[in-house]
Amino acid sequence: MKILVLGIGGIGGFFGGYLQDSGADVTFLVRPKRKELLLKNNLKVISPLGNLNLEPNLVLSNELKPIYDIVLVSCKTYDLDQAMRD
């Protein structure tokens, strides 16, 4: 099952990160600046459940293909219109 996580902030990063850590096929939809930052620093989740330091699979909106079984939407309300277009 392929999972797309739209948003890699506190919520998307947490749930997507733990899904990826459990072995799920997770890809994060990000903006160019965020992609650059994550490629440099990885995705770090600090939690009482256990800390993670992952190399996330990242995709930009212009690279999207309709191959995902689940889309987890975790963006802020003011980004929702653009997120739906992407």
Secondary structure, 3 states (H helix, E strand, C coil): CEEEEECCCHHHHHHHHHHHHCCCEEEEECCHHHHHHHHHHCEEECCCCCCEEECCEEECHHHCCCCCCEEEECCCHHHHHHHHHC
